Amino acid sequence: ENSLTRQVEFESTEEELAKADQGHAEAEAAVTELEGEEEVSAQLRSAEVAQRSRERERKRLEELQAKAAQRSEASRESVLQALQAFIEAGLWFSDSFQKTQSRPVKMEQVKSAQAAVKAAIKPLTSHWQAVRKAREAQGKASNQRRKVTQKLSAAIASKVDAELQATASEKEHLEATEEEAQLRAERGARESELGATEGAKAAVELEDADMKRRRDELKAAQPRAKEDLKIARLAEKEALNERQALHTQCSRREKEQMQLEEAKNTAVSTLKAEEYKTGQVSEAYDQRWTKKLRRQPALRLMQTAEDAASVSAATSYSSSCHLPLIGSALESSCVDELAEELIRTVGTAQAQFHEDRNSILLEFEAARIQLHTEYSHRLLQADQELRSVLEERAARREPCGASQNDVLTLNVGGKLYTLKRETLLVCRGSFLAELFSGKWEHALQKDADGNPFLDIDPSIWDLILSWLRDRKIEAADRPAAQPAVPKEDLQHFQAAVDYLGLRPYLSVPGLSPDGWAASCGSTVPGGSEETTTIMEADEKESSRGFLKVAGSIFSAFRGSSSSSAPPPAPSAAPPSAAAAGREAEGGSAEDRPAADRQGSEPHVGPEEAPAPKRIIGWSQKCSHPDARRGVGECIHVLSIASTRPKACAAAARSTRGYQSGVHYFEVKVLSVSDHSYVGLAAAEWTSTSQPVGRASHSWGIASSGVVFAGNRELTRLPVIYGSGSTIGLRLELDGGQRTATAYIDGRCFENIFEDLAVAAEVGNISVKVHSSLQKYPAVSNMRAPAQYSLDCDAPPPEPEDQADADPVDQEPQDFLSAAGLAVEAS
């Protein structure tokens, strides 16, 4: 009975669970239908509530079914155990059958009764197993029915969802059809625009080809135009010389005219004052010709007699015509008339002379102005066309994808820094700004994570980065503070800012224009690099031992200190002030050129052999990174690579500086650049990215003959120089007027730099910047590669060579000359 009860409970639970599954399926279908419709939010919420309640009810019934199944299974197990016990009891009961004594029974009947009981009891187990299998089959069928019901509900929900999706798909298909029609119309319009664009592209390509052809023609015509301009300038110079000669001749003629007027007035006054004598003209003529005949050779007496006869006849005729008049009119009126006629004749001739001279000058000026105007117009037109072509090509280039607002992560010496790109671009024109401008992203060295890597000490980079950030937000009334560099880090800080090209933007105390000189302990006044170079040379000989190196340094300084007052020699002149000025620079007697050592050579005893002459070369510290000097015996040779990708020049100066006295050095141009510059640089000069003479504290002569001083054009020389040329400079640094004379391939130009104190130029105002007294030989290129050789021991030119020095005009002659120079400069 208990098992039957549990079975009934299990069956009722299954029926309720089937109803719950059907209700849940109906609720899901209702929710699915309502989700596809609009404006049914209330019904949808109620359907969702019903679905959730059905879900909870189904879960409850599933739990009850599970519990009922467990109870039914437990009851079946108990029935099985009871049945087994009943079977055992029945068998024992059958075995206990005996023959009764009350009535006669056979033994076969007893056995048959036992067999009947056992036959009735034994099948109970198999019957119960059949019942149990039937129950299990019923449970499986119920579970299968539930699964089918769930699949049916899922199929119904899927059907509703598919119907909704089909409706949405139909709607989307209609919208896609409309959009397709619209896109077809737009495609037709775009195809028409594409045809027009292709036509415009073909026109642009034709124009581009025409512009390239025009550019090539202009490039081909540019050298000829330059040659024509040079010829025109030579013609202009010759014309200017002719005009000057004409002015001189006119002045001479005016003086002669004034003398003639004075002689005329004197003659008239004398004629008025003297008393006229008859025959005085013939007597004077005879006396004159008598003296002349005495001086003539005998072979010309006949011709002289004939001339005298003719003149005598003319004189007689004149006397016959005028003597009666003069004799009869001794009054002053006749003399006044003659004087007035003479004055009128002279005035007419003078007026005609002035008129001819003015017409010639006007014609010359008109021709010169026309020539200048024509060549200036042609050069400006060619420059504008070339510039337009370059601008058009630059506009067509693909723009750089880098932005100033990009956030970069740098690996500086193993430490990561996150900053904006505009912080690195604060100092425009520096190597740091060019490196991170976005043009060289593919060439930057990167670490394993892909971050750009800089091999700089992080402590030094912290100072530089803080200064860059302050400079980015500085204002006119609040400039960025300079970095506070510790004294022990000054050397590395200077090396880092020199490498990054930030030196022109910094004014940190302790930084030296000689690169590392501030931290290397230079003791030479004025920051000269001579002592540093001596120490470098001595360090190369460190294998000789500390005492020998110390002895060589001591000998160098002893020579510099003792050469100021050398012992007198039989054929040597006393030391000059130039030698004393040179000793103040720290250079030894062996390091000075031959011209500097004249008259100041110290006496070398037999026990002290002269030290080998050391070659003066170029300073690697005070030079552009692209300017590299030679090694060993070739430190006087400087090679400059092409700086066209960096859009700047590369300059360098020597290790020798001149402070006072008279000095001479030569620079040989081994390979000329597009515009080479040779000149001088002061100790304050740091503009290694600008041509020499085109920056403050520098003076230079360009290969085109233009002379610059402190970014100011002084004049133009009538010569140019190129590969193989030799440029010499003779410095006179005594007294207040410090001048320099140039020798270009042996041609002398005296006092080409008249005041070496002018180190800067602002507009048209010359700013007197009294820089340090040291002046160093310096060279630079413009964009193309160049190579120079320095010779500080070259013999100075002979004095007679300077007699043929060409005059140097310090300013253009007139406005048109200045315009022509400006055109060529542009």
C-alpha positions in Angstrom: 0.0 0.0 0.0 2.8 2.4 0.8 4.4 1.7 -2.6 1.1 2.2 -4.3 0.6 5.5 -2.6 4.1 6.6 -3.6 3.5 5.5 -7.1 0.2 7.5 -7.2 2.0 10.6 -5.8 4.7 10.2 -8.5 2.2 9.9 -11.3 0.2 12.9 -10.1 3.4 14.9 -9.8 4.3 14.0 -13.4 0.9 15.1 -14.6 1.3 18.5 -12.9 4.8 18.8 -14.3 3.6 18.1 -17.8 0.9 20.8 -17.3 3.5 23.2 -16.0 5.8 22.5 -19.0 2.9 23.2 -21.3 2.0 26.4 -19.5 5.7 27.5 -19.6 5.8 26.9 -23.3 2.7 28.9 -23.8 4.1 31.7 -21.7 7.4 31.7 -23.7 5.4 31.8 -27.0 3.4 34.7 -25.7 6.5 36.6 -24.7 8.1 35.9 -28.0 5.1 37.2 -29.9 4.9 40.3 -27.8 8.6 41.1 -28.3 8.1 41.4 -32.0 5.3 44.0 -31.7 5.4 47.6 -30.6 3.4 49.6 -28.0 2.5 46.4 -26.0 4.9 47.1 -23.1 2.2 46.4 -20.4 1.1 43.1 -21.9 4.8 42.2 -22.4 5.5 42.8 -18.7 2.5 40.8 -17.6 3.5 37.9 -20.0 7.0 38.0 -18.6 5.7 37.9 -15.0 3.5 34.9 -15.9 6.5 33.2 -17.6 8.6 33.7 -14.5 5.8 32.3 -12.2 5.4 29.3 -14.5 9.2 28.8 -14.5 9.2 28.9 -10.7 6.2 26.5 -10.6 7.9 24.1 -13.0 11.1 24.1 -10.9 9.0 23.4 -7.8 7.3 20.5 -9.5 10.6 19.2 -10.8 11.8 19.1 -7.3 8.6 17.4 -6.0 8.9 14.9 -8.9 12.5 14.1 -7.9 11.5 13.7 -4.3 8.5 11.5 -5.3 10.7 9.4 -7.5 13.1 8.9 -4.7 10.3 7.9 -2.3 8.7 5.6 -4.9 12.1 4.0 -5.5 12.6 3.6 -1.7 9.1 2.0 -1.4 9.9 -0.4 -4.2 13.1 -1.4 -2.5 11.3 -2.0 0.7 8.6 -4.1 -1.1 11.4 -6.1 -2.8 13.0 -6.8 0.6 9.6 -7.7 2.1 8.8 -9.9 -0.9 12.1 -11.7 -0.4 11.4 -12.3 3.2 7.9 -13.5 2.3 9.3 -15.9 -0.2 11.7 -17.2 2.4 8.9 -17.6 4.9 6.7 -19.3 2.3 9.5 -21.8 1.4 10.0 -22.5 5.1 6.3 -22.8 5.4 6.1 -25.3 2.6 8.9 -27.3 4.0 7.1 -27.5 7.3 4.2 -29.5 5.7 3.7 -33.0 7.3 1.2 -35.8 7.1 -1.7 -35.3 9.4 -2.6 -38.0 11.9 -6.2 -37.2 11.9 -7.0 -38.7 8.6 -5.0 -40.8 6.2 -2.8 -38.8 3.8 -0.4 -40.0 1.4 3.1 -38.7 1.2 2.7 -37.8 -2.5 -0.1 -35.4 -1.5 2.1 -33.7 1.0 4.8 -33.3 -1.6 2.3 -32.1 -4.2 1.0 -29.5 -1.7 4.6 -28.4 -1.0 5.2 -28.1 -4.7 2.0 -26.1 -5.2 3.0 -23.7 -2.4 6.5 -23.3 -3.8 5.2 -22.9 -7.3 2.8 -20.1 -6.0 5.6 -18.4 -4.1 8.6 -18.6 -6.4 7.1 -16.6 -9.3 6.5 -13.6 -7.0 10.1 -12.4 -7.6 9.9 -12.5 -11.3 6.4 -10.9 -11.2 7.8 -8.1 -9.0 10.7 -7.6 -11.4 8.3 -7.3 -14.3 6.3 -4.7 -12.3 9.4 -2.8 -11.5 10.5 -2.8 -15.1 7.1 -1.6 -16.1 7.3 1.2 -13.5 10.8 2.2 -14.9 9.5 2.0 -18.5 6.6 4.2 -17.4 9.0 6.7 -15.8 11.2 6.7 -19.0 8.1 7.2 -21.1 7.1 10.1 -18.8 10.5 11.6 -19.1 10.4 11.1 -22.9 7.0 12.7 -23.0 8.4 15.7 -21.0 11.3 16.0 -23.4 9.0 15.9 -26.4 6.8 18.5 -24.7 9.8 20.8 -24.1 11.0 20.3 -27.6 7.5 21.2 -28.8 7.5 24.3 -26.7 11.0 25.2 -28.0 9.8 24.5 -31.5 6.8 26.8 -31.0 9.0 29.5 -29.6 11.5 29.0 -32.5 8.6 29.2 -34.9 7.4 32.4 -33.4 10.9 33.8 -33.4 11.4 32.7 -37.0 8.2 34.3 -38.0 9.3 37.5 -36.4 12.7 37.3 -38.0 11.1 36.6 -41.3 8.9 39.7 -40.9 12.0 41.7 -39.9 13.9 40.2 -42.8 11.2 41.1 -45.3 11.1 44.7 -43.9 14.9 44.8 -44.1 14.8 43.4 -47.6 12.5 46.2 -48.6 14.8 48.8 -47.1 17.8 47.1 -48.7 16.0 47.2 -52.1 15.4 50.9 -51.6 18.9 51.6 -50.5 20.3 49.5 -53.4 18.3 51.8 -55.8 19.7 54.8 -54.1 23.2 53.5 -54.1 22.9 52.7 -57.8 21.9 56.2 -58.4 24.9 57.5 -56.3 27.2 55.1 -58.1 26.2 56.5 -61.4 26.8 60.0 -60.1 30.2 58.9 -58.7 31.1 57.3 -62.0 30.4 60.5 -63.8 32.5 62.4 -61.2 35.3 59.8 -61.6 35.3 60.4 -65.3 35.6 64.1 -64.7 38.3 63.5 -62.1 40.3 61.3 -64.4 40.1 64.0 -67.0 41.3 66.6 -64.5 44.0 64.1 -63.4 45.2 63.7 -67.0 45.3 67.5 -67.3 47.2 67.8 -64.0 49.7 65.1 -65.2 50.1 67.0 -68.5 50.7 70.2 -66.5 53.1 68.4 -64.2 55.0 67.1 -67.2 55.0 70.7 -68.6 56.2 72.1 -65.2 59.0 69.4 -65.0 60.0 70.3 -68.5 59.9 74.0 -67.7 61.9 73.2 -64.5 64.5 71.4 -66.5 64.7 74.2 -69.0 65.1 76.7 -66.1 67.8 74.5 -64.5 69.5 74.3 -67.9 69.2 78.1 -68.4 70.3 79.0 -64.8 74.0 78.5 -65.4 73.9 80.6 -68.6 71.8 83.3 -66.7 74.4 83.3 -64.0 77.2 83.6 -66.5 75.3 86.4 -68.3 74.8 88.1 -64.9 78.5 87.8 -64.2 79.3 89.2 -67.6 76.8 92.0 -67.0 78.3 92.8 -63.6 81.8 92.9 -65.2 80.4 95.1 -67.9 78.8 97.2 -65.2 82.0 97.5 -63.3 83.8 98.5 -66.5 81.1 101.0 -67.2 81.5 102.3 -63.6 85.2 102.6 -64.2 84.6 104.4 -67.5 82.1 106.7 -65.8 84.6 107.5 -63.1 87.3 108.1 -65.7 84.8 110.3 -67.6 84.0 112.2 -64.4 87.7 112.7 -63.8 88.2 113.9 -67.4 85.3 116.3 -67.1 86.8 117.6 -63.9 90.1 118.1 -65.6 88.4 119.9 -68.5 86.5 122.1 -66.1 89.7 123.0 -64.4 91.3 123.8 -67.8 88.2 125.8 -68.7 88.6 127.8 -65.5 92.2 128.3 -66.3 91.3 129.5 -69.8 88.8 131.9 -68.4 91.3 133.2 -66.0 93.9 133.5 -68.7 91.4 135.2 -71.0 90.4 137.7 -68.3 94.1 138.4 -67.6 94.9 138.8 -71.3 92.0 141.2 -71.7 92.9 143.2 -68.7 96.6 143.3 -69.9 95.5 144.3 -73.4 93.4 147.1 -72.0 96.3 148.3 -69.8 99.2 148.1 -72.2 99.9 150.7 -75.0 99.7 149.4 -78.5 102.8 149.7 -80.7 102.8 149.3 -84.5 104.6 146.1 -85.6 104.7 144.5 -82.2 102.8 141.5 -83.4 105.4 140.9 -86.3 108.3 141.4 -83.9 106.9 139.0 -81.4 106.3 136.4 -84.1 109.8 136.8 -85.5 111.3 136.5 -82.1 109.4 133.3 -81.4 110.2 131.6 -84.6 113.8 132.6 -84.4 114.1 130.8 -81.1 112.3 127.8 -82.5 114.5 127.7 -85.6 117.6 127.6 -83.5 116.3 124.4 -81.8 115.3 122.6 -85.0 117.7 120.3 -86.9 119.2 121.4 -90.2 117.2 118.9 -92.2 113.9 120.7 -91.3 115.0 124.2 -92.0 113.4 124.3 -95.4 110.0 123.2 -94.2 110.3 125.6 -91.3 111.0 128.4 -93.7 108.0 127.6 -95.8 105.8 127.5 -92.7 107.3 130.8 -91.5 106.6 132.3 -94.9 103.0 131.2 -94.9 102.5 132.4 -91.3 104.1 135.7 -92.2 101.8 136.1 -95.1 98.8 135.3 -92.8 100.2 137.7 -90.2 100.6 140.4 -92.9 97.1 139.9 -94.1 95.8 140.0 -90.5 97.8 143.1 -89.9 96.5 144.8 -93.0 93.0 144.0 -92.0 93.1 144.7 -88.3 95.9 147.1 -87.8 94.0 150.0 -89.4 91.1 149.1 -87.2 93.2 148.8 -84.1 95.3 151.7 -85.1 92.3 153.9 -85.8 90.3 152.7 -82.8 92.4 152.9 -79.8 89.3 153.5 -77.8 88.3 150.9 -75.3 85.0 150.2 -77.2 86.7 148.0 -79.8 88.6 146.0 -77.1 85.3 145.5 -75.2 83.6 144.2 -78.4 86.4 141.7 -79.0 86.3 140.5 -75.4 82.5 140.1 -75.5 82.8 138.1 -78.7 85.5 135.9 -77.2 83.3 135.3 -74.1 80.3 134.4 -76.2 82.4 131.9 -78.2 83.8 130.3 -75.1 80.4 130.2 -73.4 78.9 128.5 -76.5 81.6 125.9 -76.6 81.3 125.3 -72.9 77.5 124.9 -73.1 77.9 122.5 -76.0 80.5 120.5 -74.1 78.2 120.2 -71.0 75.3 119.2 -73.2 77.3 116.5 -74.9 78.6 115.2 -71.5 75.1 115.1 -70.0 73.7 113.3 -73.0 76.4 110.7 -72.8 75.9 110.2 -69.1 72.1 109.9 -69.5 72.6 107.3 -72.3 75.0 105.3 -70.1 72.7 105.4 -67.1 69.7 104.4 -69.2 71.6 101.5 -70.7 72.9 100.4 -67.3 69.4 100.6 -65.7 67.9 98.7 -68.6 70.5 96.0 -68.3 70.0 95.7 -64.5 66.3 95.6 -64.9 66.3 92.9 -67.5 68.6 90.6 -65.7 66.9 91.2 -62.3 63.5 90.4 -63.9 64.8 87.3 -65.6 66.4 86.0 -62.4 63.3 86.8 -60.3 61.1 85.1 -62.9 63.3 82.0 -62.9 63.4 81.9 -59.1 59.6 82.3 -58.9 59.0 79.5 -61.4 61.4 77.2 -59.6 59.9 78.0 -56.3 56.4 77.4 -57.6 57.5 74.0 -58.9 59.1 73.1 -55.6 56.0 74.2 -53.6 53.7 72.2 -55.9 55.9 69.1 -55.5 56.0 69.6 -51.8 52.2 70.0 -51.7 51.8 66.7 -53.6 53.9 64.8 -51.2 52.1 62.5 -48.7 51.9 64.5 -45.4 53.6 63.0 -42.4 51.2 61.1 -40.1 52.9 62.4 -36.9 51.0 64.9 -34.8 52.2 67.2 -32.0 49.6 65.7 -29.8 51.0 62.2 -30.1 51.9 60.6 -26.7 55.3 58.9 -26.9 57.1 56.5 -24.5 60.9 56.9 -24.6 63.4 54.6 -23.2 66.2 56.8 -22.0 69.1 54.9 -20.5 66.7 52.1 -19.4 64.1 54.4 -17.8 60.8 54.9 -19.5 59.4 58.4 -20.0 55.9 59.3 -21.2 55.5 62.7 -22.9 53.9 64.5 -25.8 55.6 64.9 -29.1 55.3 68.7 -29.0 57.6 68.7 -25.9 60.4 67.3 -28.0 59.7 69.8 -30.8 60.0 73.0 -28.7 63.5 73.9 -30.0 62.8 74.1 -33.7 65.8 73.4 -35.9 67.6 71.3 -33.3 68.7 67.7 -33.8 66.2 66.5 -31.1 63.3 68.2 -32.9 64.3 66.8 -36.3 64.8 63.3 -34.8 61.2 63.2 -33.4 59.5 65.2 -36.2 57.9 62.0 -37.5 60.0 61.8 -40.6 62.5 59.4 -39.1 60.3 57.0 -37.2 61.5 54.1 -39.2 65.1 54.9 -38.5 64.9 55.4 -34.8 66.7 52.8 -32.6 64.0 51.0 -30.5 64.0 48.6 -27.5 62.3 45.2 -27.3 58.9 46.9 -26.6 59.2 49.1 -29.7 59.9 52.3 -27.7 62.5 54.8 -29.1 65.8 54.4 -27.2 68.2 57.2 -26.3 71.5 56.2 -24.7 71.6 59.2 -22.3 72.0 59.2 -18.5 68.4 59.5 -17.0 69.5 62.1 -14.5 70.8 64.3 -17.3 67.6 63.6 -19.3 65.5 64.7 -16.3 67.1 68.1 -16.4 66.7 68.5 -20.1 63.0 67.2 -20.1 62.1 69.6 -17.2 63.6 72.5 -19.1 61.7 71.5 -22.3 58.4 71.3 -20.5 59.0 74.7 -18.9 60.0 76.2 -22.2 56.8 74.8 -23.9 54.6 76.8 -21.5 56.8 79.9 -21.0 55.5 83.4 -21.7 57.0 86.7 -22.6 56.8 87.9 -19.0 57.7 84.5 -17.5 60.6 82.9 -19.4 61.6 79.3 -18.6 64.2 78.9 -16.0 67.6 77.4 -17.0 68.4 74.0 -15.7 70.2 73.8 -12.4 73.0 71.4 -13.3 75.2 70.0 -10.5 78.9 70.7 -10.9 79.8 67.0 -11.1 77.2 66.5 -13.9 78.2 69.6 -16.0 80.5 67.6 -18.3 77.9 65.0 -19.2 75.1 67.6 -19.5 77.2 69.6 -22.0 77.9 66.5 -24.0 74.2 65.6 -24.1 73.0 69.1 -25.2 75.7 69.3 -27.8 74.6 65.9 -29.2 70.9 67.0 -29.2 71.7 70.4 -30.8 70.2 72.4 -27.8 73.3 74.5 -27.1 72.0 77.7 -28.9 68.9 77.6 -26.7 70.6 77.3 -23.4 72.6 79.7 -21.2 73.6 77.5 -18.3 76.6 78.9 -16.3 79.7 76.8 -16.7 79.1 75.7 -20.3 82.2 76.5 -22.5 82.2 77.2 -26.2 85.2 74.8 -26.4 83.0 71.8 -25.8 84.5 69.9 -22.9 87.0 72.6 -21.9 85.0 73.7 -18.9 85.2 70.3 -17.3 88.7 69.4 -18.4 90.4 72.1 -16.3 91.6 74.5 -19.0 93.8 77.2 -17.4 94.5 79.2 -20.4 92.9 82.7 -20.2 90.0 83.3 -22.6 89.1 79.6 -22.9 91.6 78.8 -25.6 91.7 75.2 -26.7 95.5 75.2 -27.1 96.3 73.8 -23.7 93.6 71.1 -24.0 95.1 70.1 -27.3 98.6 69.9 -25.7 97.2 67.6 -23.0 95.5 65.4 -25.5 98.8 65.1 -27.5 100.6 64.3 -24.3 98.0 61.7 -23.2 98.7 59.8 -26.4 102.3 59.4 -25.2 101.3 58.0 -21.8 103.2 54.8 -22.6 106.4 56.8 -22.1 105.6 57.1 -18.4 104.2 59.7 -16.1 107.5 61.6 -15.6 108.1 62.0 -19.3 104.5 63.2 -19.9 104.8 65.7 -17.1 108.2 66.8 -18.4 106.7 67.4 -21.9 103.9 69.4 -20.5 106.3 71.4 -18.3 108.6 72.0 -21.3 105.6 73.3 -23.3 104.6 75.8 -20.7 108.3 76.7 -20.0 108.8 77.4 -23.7 105.7 79.6 -23.7 106.8 81.5 -20.6 110.4 81.9 -21.6 109.8 82.8 -25.2 108.5 86.2 -24.2 112.0 87.2 -23.4 114.5 85.0 -25.3 118.2 85.6 -25.1 119.4 87.8 -27.9 120.9 86.1 -31.0 123.3 87.5 -33.4 120.9 87.6 -36.3 117.5 87.7 -34.5 115.4 90.7 -33.9 114.1 91.5 -30.4 110.8 89.9 -29.5 107.7 91.7 -30.7 104.5 92.4 -28.9 102.9 89.9 -31.2 104.9 87.1 -29.6 103.8 88.3 -26.1 100.2 88.3 -27.2 100.6 84.8 -28.5 102.1 83.5 -25.3 99.0 84.7 -23.5 97.0 82.3 -25.5 98.9 79.3 -24.1 100.5 78.2 -27.4 104.1 77.1 -27.4 106.8 78.4 -29.7 106.8 75.1 -31.6 103.1 75.4 -32.3 103.1 78.9 -33.9 103.4 79.4 -37.6 106.8 80.3 -39.1 105.7 83.9 -39.5 104.8 84.1 -35.8 108.2 82.7 -34.8 110.3 85.2 -36.7 112.2 87.3 -34.2 111.1 85.3 -31.2 112.8 81.9 -31.5 114.3 80.8 -28.2 117.9 79.8 -28.2 118.3 76.0 -28.2 121.4 74.8 -26.5 123.3 71.6 -27.5 121.9 69.8 -24.4 118.3 70.5 -25.4 117.1 69.3 -28.8 114.2 71.1 -30.4 110.8 69.5 -29.9 109.0 68.2 -33.0 106.7 70.6 -34.7 103.0 69.7 -33.9 100.4 70.1 -36.6 97.6 72.5 -35.8 94.2 71.0 -36.9 90.5 71.4 -36.5 88.6 71.2 -33.3 86.2 68.3 -33.2 84.4 69.7 -30.1 83.6 73.1 -31.7 82.3 71.7 -34.9 79.1 70.3 -36.5 78.6 66.5 -36.1 78.8 66.1 -39.9 82.3 67.8 -39.9 85.0 65.3 -39.2 88.7 65.9 -39.0 91.4 63.5 -40.0 93.4 61.3 -37.6 97.1 61.3 -36.8 99.0 63.5 -39.1 95.9 64.5 -41.0 94.1 66.4 -38.3 94.5 69.5 -40.4 92.2 68.0 -43.0 88.4 68.6 -42.5 85.8 66.6 -44.3 82.1 67.8 -44.3 79.4 65.4 -45.3 76.3 66.5 -47.2 73.9 68.3 -44.9 71.0 68.7 -47.4 68.7 66.2 -45.5 69.1 68.4 -42.4 68.5 71.6 -44.3 71.5 73.3 -42.5 75.2 74.0 -42.9 78.1 72.4 -41.1 80.9 74.6 -39.7 84.0 74.0 -37.7 86.9 76.1 -36.3 90.5 75.3 -35.5 92.2 74.6 -32.2 94.5 77.6 -32.6 93.3 81.1 -31.6 95.0 84.4 -32.3 94.8 87.2 -29.8 97.3 90.0 -30.7 100.0 90.7 -33.1 100.3 89.9 -36.8 99.5 86.4 -38.0 99.0 84.5 -41.2 97.3 81.2 -42.1 96.0 79.5 -45.2 93.1 77.3 -46.0 93.2 75.1 -49.1 89.9 74.1 -50.6 90.3 70.5 -51.5 86.6 70.1 -52.6 84.3 73.1 -52.9 80.7 72.9 -51.7 77.8 74.6 -53.5 78.8 77.6 -51.4 81.9 77.3 -49.4 82.9 79.8 -46.6 86.3 80.5 -45.2 87.0 83.0 -42.5 87.2 83.6 -38.7 85.2 82.8 -35.6 85.4 84.3 -32.1 85.5 82.3 -28.9 81.8 82.9 -28.3 80.9 81.4 -31.7 78.6 78.4 -31.3 76.5 78.5 -34.5 77.9 75.3 -36.1 74.7 74.9 -38.2 75.1 78.2 -40.0 77.7 79.2 -42.6 80.8 81.1 -41.3 80.0 84.8 -41.6 76.3 84.3 -41.7 76.1 84.1 -37.9 77.1 86.2 -34.9 80.8 86.3 -33.9 82.0 85.1 -37.3 83.5 86.6 -40.5 83.6 84.7 -43.8 84.3 84.9 -47.5 82.0 82.9 -49.7 83.2 81.0 -52.8 81.1 83.4 -54.9 83.2 86.3 -53.7 80.6 87.7 -51.2 82.1 88.9 -47.9 80.0 88.6 -44.7 80.5 89.7 -41.1 78.0 88.9 -38.4 75.3 88.0 -40.9 75.8 91.3 -42.8 77.0 91.5 -46.4 80.0 93.8 -46.6 81.0 93.7 -50.2 81.5 91.5 -53.3 85.0 90.7 -54.5 85.7 90.5 -58.3 87.0 86.9 -57.9 85.6 83.5 -57.0 87.3 80.4 -55.7 86.7 76.7 -56.1 88.4 73.3 -55.7 92.2 73.7 -55.5 92.1 77.4 -54.5 94.0 78.7 -51.5 92.6 81.4 -49.3 95.0 83.2 -46.9 94.2 85.6 -44.1 96.7 88.1 -42.6 95.5 89.3 -39.2 96.7 92.5 -37.7 95.4 92.4 -34.1 97.5 95.2 -32.5 95.9 98.5 -31.5 92.3 99.4 -31.5 91.7 98.7 -35.2 91.8 95.0 -35.7 91.9 94.2 -39.4 92.3 91.2 -41.8 93.7 91.1 -45.3 92.7 88.3 -47.7 94.8 86.5 -50.3 92.7 84.5 -52.8 94.9 82.5 -55.1 97.6 85.0 -54.6 95.5 88.1 -55.3 95.5 90.5 -52.4 92.5 92.3 -50.9 93.6 94.7 -48.2 91.6 95.3 -45.0 88.7 93.2 -46.2 87.6 93.1 -42.5 88.3 96.5 -41.0 86.8 96.0 -37.6 86.7 92.5 -36.1 84.7 93.8 -33.1 81.5 93.8 -35.2 80.1 90.4 -34.3 76.3 90.8 -35.0 74.0 92.7 -37.4 70.3 93.6 -36.6 68.6 95.0 -39.7 70.7 97.8 -41.1 72.2 98.7 -37.7 75.7 97.4 -36.9 75.8 96.2 -33.3 79.3 96.5 -31.7 79.7 93.3 -29.7 83.1 93.4 -28.0 83.7 89.7 -28.0 86.8 88.0 -26.7 90.1 88.8 -28.4 90.7 85.3 -29.7 90.0 84.7 -33.4 90.0 81.2 -34.8 90.3 80.0 -38.4 86.9 78.6 -39.5 85.3 77.0 -42.5 81.8 75.7 -43.5 79.7 74.5 -46.3 76.2 75.3 -47.4 74.5 72.0 -48.3 76.9 69.9 -50.5 80.0 68.1 -49.2 83.3 69.9 -48.8 86.9 69.3 -47.8 89.5 71.8 -46.5 93.1 71.7 -45.4 94.5 74.1 -42.7 98.1 75.4 -42.7 99.0 77.7 -39.8 102.7 77.4 -40.7 102.4 78.8 -44.2 104.9 81.5 -45.0 103.3 85.0 -45.2 103.2 86.7 -48.7 106.1 89.0 -49.6 105.5 92.7 -48.9 105.8 93.6 -52.6 102.9 91.2 -53.4 100.7 93.6 -51.4 101.4 96.5 -53.8 99.1 95.0 -56.3 96.2 94.8 -53.8 92.8 95.3 -55.3 90.6 97.9 -53.7 87.6 96.7 -51.8 84.4 98.7 -52.0 82.7 98.3 -48.6 79.3 99.3 -49.9 77.4 99.0 -53.3 77.9 101.9 -55.6 74.2 102.8 -56.0 70.7 101.5 -55.5 70.7 99.4 -58.7 73.9 97.6 -57.7 72.4 96.8 -54.3 69.2 95.5 -56.1 71.3 93.3 -58.3 73.2 91.9 -55.4 69.9 91.2 -53.5 68.5 89.4 -56.6 71.5 87.1 -56.8 71.4 86.5 -53.0 67.7 85.5 -53.2 
